[in-house]
Amino acid sequence: MFKKILKRVLLVFLTLVLTSAAVAVFAHSHNTVDTVSILTVDTVSILFVGNSHVRTGNVPGQLQALARLHGIEMTYVDVSRNGANLDGAMRDNAMREMQNGTFDYVVMQARGRSAINDIDFFLNDIRIFSEQIRENGAVPVLYSPAWANINGQPDEERQAFLTQAHKQAAYENNIILINAGDAWIYAYRTIPGLSLYARDGIHANHEGAFLTASVFMATLFDLNVENIPTGNMIDNVPMLNIITIIGLAAAITPVVYRYVKKQPLRLKKSLVVMISLALLHVMSLFPHEFRFTEEGNRILLLYSMVFGLLAVSFYSLYRLVRIKFIEKQSFDAARKYIFYILACCAIYGLTFIPFLDLRSPLYRGDNAIALVQAVLNFFNSF
């Protein structure tokens, strides 16, 4: 009898181990897709100094992933802060980083309002910072992002003024210009149904940040459309909403079950789940404040699901061992815990498929090739 029990316990344990091994194999194969087996031939270090237009959508991380696909090993430091400009504490932080490390490029991104309100002040900031960057042995780079939109598309009149201001600053100081704003306008004109803005209508979503990173790549290095991976299996699925529905269903089901069975209701736990999911949705409306994109929320929710499944699995395993070896009951009493463990293993494995795909900072949706091609066409149009 003891051997039979031990065999069943071992079966459950092996199921957990094999599931974890399968996930590890999948993770390894997934990572090899992103690296594309290209031999690294160059190393570049970049310092990013800007505000939320650098941070939101993870432009540095996407650029790093793009560079790696093209055989360039890129490292970066990002000292950007929400609402920051290229003066005062921000410039002091950048100077400390430059003195402590060696950078090939230093990317500057000023507030758009500074160019609109006082163009001379804006140009003077760029001039001073560019000189300091050169004194520290790096190449200054000026980043001109896409700004606020009108009806979901860039405000072309405002963008034209800001782009001209950045071009003037780049010309006067002989620095490299990352003209992402005009590239966005070109992409909107050539790709039907494009959406590059986050929910706040100001900052880039993950797709918009990928377009910006592609402009960086084409300007600083080389951009090849053949090196761009695609096929994100859940990119066109509103994963955040699906997981929210699952979470709400999981919270409501015990309440309904207990109500039908006329048992005491456990509303507190359900309310915690529902309030947490609601807060995540609210936070996603302010990506520049919380550094959240739709993808960031998905990853956080998937993390929660994975740890929740692990908690249920370990508790069920504990109950299984206790019922059989301490309370000396039959397997019938522990049947539901065996089911919980097996179900968690199955869901755990399925959850990791989208989870691993989202861990890569690089956008890999259906529009990836079209966006890169738009960037290449934009550069060829000059």
N, C-alpha and C positions, 0 to 999 in steps of 0.2 A: 504493500500500500504506500509505504514511504517513497519507494522508488518511482511509483506512478506520479505521486505529488511532485517529487523533485524534477521529473521529466517535464511536467507541465510548467513548473516555475522556470526551468531552464529554457523551455520553448518561448516563453514570454520574453525572457532576458535576451535570447538570441534574436528575437524579432526586433527588439530595440536596437541591438548592436548592428544587425544587417541594415536596418533602415538608416541608421547614422552613417554606415559605410557607403550606402547607395548615395546619400546626400553628399558625402565627401567626394565620391567619384564624379558626381554631377558638377560639383563646384569646381573641381579640377578641370573638367572638360569645358566648362563655361569660361573659365579664365583663359584657356588657350584660345578660345574664339576671339576674345578681345585683344590679345597680344598679336595674333595673326602670324606668328612665327617669323617676324621680321628681326633681323640682326640689328641690335642697337649700334649706331655708328657715330652718335654725337651726344653730348651732354650739355644742357643749358639750364641756367638758374635765373629765375625771374622773381622780382619783388613787386607786389601789387599794392598800390597806395590809392585808395579811393573811398567810395561809400557803398550804399546798398546796390547800386547798379553793377558792382563787381561781385558782391556776395550772393545776391539772389539768383537762383538757378545754378550756382556753383560754376561760374565762368572759368576760374583758374583750374578747377578739377576737370572740367570737360576739355579744356585746352591741353592739360597734361595727358589725358587719355588719347586725344587726337594725335598729339606729338608722338606718343609711344607707338601708335599704329603706323606712323610714318618713319619709324626707326630712330626717333630722337628721345633720349631719356631726359625728361624735364623735371626739375625740382622747383618748388616755389614757396614763398612766404607771403601771406596775405595779412596786411595790417589795416585793412579797410574797416571803417566804422560807419554806421548809419548816419546820414546827414552831414558827414565830414567834408571839409574843403582842404585845399592844398596849402594850408598855412597853420601857424601855431603848433599845437600839440601833435597834430597829424604829421607835419613835416619833421618834428623832433623825433617822433617814433620811427619814421622812415630813416632818418639819419643814423639813429642807433643801430638799426638793422644793417644798414650799409657798412657801418664801421665794424660790426661783429661778423659779417659774412661777405662773401664775394658773389656779386650778381652780374650776369651778362646784360640783363635788361631791367629797367625800373619803369613800371607802367604807372602813369599818373592819370587820375580821373577826378576832375573838379565838379563842383555843383553847377548845374545848368543855370541856376538863378544868378550866379556870380557873373557869368558872361552877359546875361540879359540886363542886370541892374547896373553893372559898371565894367565895361569891356576893358578899360585901361587897368583896373585892378586885377582882372582875370589874366590879362597878358603879362602883367608884372609878376604874378604868382608863378606862372609857367616859366618865365625867364629865370627867376631866382632858383626855382627847384631844378630846372634843367642844368644850370651851372653847378649846383651841388652834386647832382647825379654824376656828371662828367668828372668832377673832382675826385669822386670815389671810384672811378674806373669803369662805370657802367654806361650803357647806351640808354638815353631817355626815350620813352615811348608815351605818346599822348592818346588816350582812349576817349573817343566821342561816341557815347551810347545813343540808343534810341530813347526819346523822351516820351512825354505824355501823349495819349492818343485821343482821337476824335472818332466816336462810333466804332471802336475796336481797331482802328488803323492809325498809323503815326500822323501826328499833326505836322503836315509837310511845311507849312509856312514857318512855324517855330523851329522845326528841325533844320530848315535851310539857313536860318540865322545862326543857330548854334554851330552847325557844321562849318559855316563860313568863319566864325570866330575861332574854331579849333584849327581850321586850315591856316588862318593867319598866324596863330601862335606856333604852329608846326613850321611854317615857312620862315618866320622871323628868327626862330631858334634852331633851325636845321635839325628837327627831330622827326622821328617816325610817327605817322598818324594812323590810328586804328579807326577807320571811318565806318563804324558799325551802323550808325544812324541811317546813312544813305543806302547801305546794303539792305537794311530792313525795308525801306521804302521800295527798293527794287524787287525784293522778294514778295512783298504784298501785291505788287503790280503784275507779277508773273506767275504766282502760284494761287489758284482759286481756293477760296475757303480757308485761308491760312489764319492761324491764331497764335501769336507770339507773346501776348501780354498775359501776366498773371491776373488774378481776380481783382486786384486793386486798380488795374488799368494804367499802371505807371511802370512797374518793373517787369522783367522778362519772366515767362514761365520756363520750364525745362527746355522746351523746344526753341524758344527765343534765345536762351543762353547758349544753346548749341550753335545757332546761327552766328551769334557774336563770337564764340570760340573759333568757329570756322573762319571768320574774318581775321582774327588774330593769327590763326594758322597760315592763312594765305599771305598775310602781310609779313610776318616775321620769318616764316620757314617756307614750306611748300605744301600745297593741299592737293591731294590726289583722290578723286572720287572713287577709284577702285579699291581704296583702302578702308572705306567706310562700311562698318557692319550694319546690318538691318535685321528686322524680324523680331522685334520685341513682342512677345506673344500676347502681352496684356496692355500694350500701349494705347490701343483704341478702346479699351474697356474701362469704364469709370470705376476703377478698383476701390477707390476711397469710399464710394457710395455702396458698392457691393459688400465690402467688409463692415461698413456701418450697419447695413441691413442684417448681416449675419450676427453682428454683436447685439443688435436690438432684439433679434429673434431669440438669441441665446439667453438674453436677460428676461424676456417676457415669458418664454416657454415654462420655466419653473413656477412663475406666478400663476399662469393659467392652469397648469397641472394641479397645483395645490388648491386653487379655487374650486376646480371640478371635484377634487377628492375631499373638499371641505377640511383641508388641513390649514394650520397657521401659515400666513403669508410672510415671505421673507423679502419685503420690499426694499430694504436698505441696500442690499447687495445689487439688486437690479437697478436701483436709482444711481448708484455709483458708476455702473457700467454705462448707462445712458447719458449721464452728465459728462463723463469722460469723453465719450464719442462726440457729443455736442461741442465740447470745448475744443477738440481737435479741429472740427469743422470751422469754428470761429477763428482759431489761430491761423488756419490756412488762408483766411481772407486778408491777412497782414503779413505776407511773406518777407517784406523788408524788415519787419520787427523781430520775427521769430526765426528767420532764416529757413522758413518752410516753403517748399513748393508742393504741388500735388504729389510728386514722387516722394518727397520727404515725409509727408503724412502717411503715405502707403507703407514706407519702410518702418515707421514707428508703430503703426498698427500691426504689421506683420510680426515685428519683434514681440509685441504684446501677446499676439496669438500663439507664437512659438513658446514663450515662457509659460503662458497659461496651459498649453498642452503638456509641457514637461511637468508642471506642478500637478496636474490631474493624473498623469502617468505615474509619477513617484508616489502620490498619495494612494492610488489604486493598488500599486505594487505592495505598499506597506499594509494596506487592508487585506490583500490577498494572503500575505505571509502571516499576518496576525490571525486571520480566520482559520487557516489550516494548521498552523503550528502552535498557536497559543490557545485559541478557543476550541481547537479540535473539532471544527464543524466540517460538513461535507462541502464538496465543490459547488453544489447547488447554491449555497449561501454566498459564494464568492464569484458566481458566474457573471454578475453585472460588472465586477471590477476587471475581470478578464476582458470583457467586451470593451470597457473603457480604455484599457491599455492598447488593445489592437486597433480600436477606432482612432485613438490619439496618434498611434504610429502612422496610420494611413494618412490622416490629415496633416501630420507633421511633414511627411514627405511631399505631399501636394503643395503645402504652403511654401516650401522652400523653392519650388520652381519659379514662381514670380518673385520671391524674395531675392534670390541670387541674381536674377535678371535686373532688379532694381538697384542692387548694391553698386553696380558700375555707375560712375557719375555721367557717363556718356549717353546722350539721347540716342535711341536706336529704333525710333518709330518709322512708320511708312514714309514720312516726309524727309527722312534723313538724306537720302540721295538727292532729292529735289532741292533741298536747302543748300547742300554743298554745291550742286550744279549752278544754283542761282548765284552763289558767291563767286564762283569761277566766271560766270557770264558777266557779273557786275564788274569784276576786275578787267575782263577783256573788252568791256565797253568803252574804256578810256582810250 
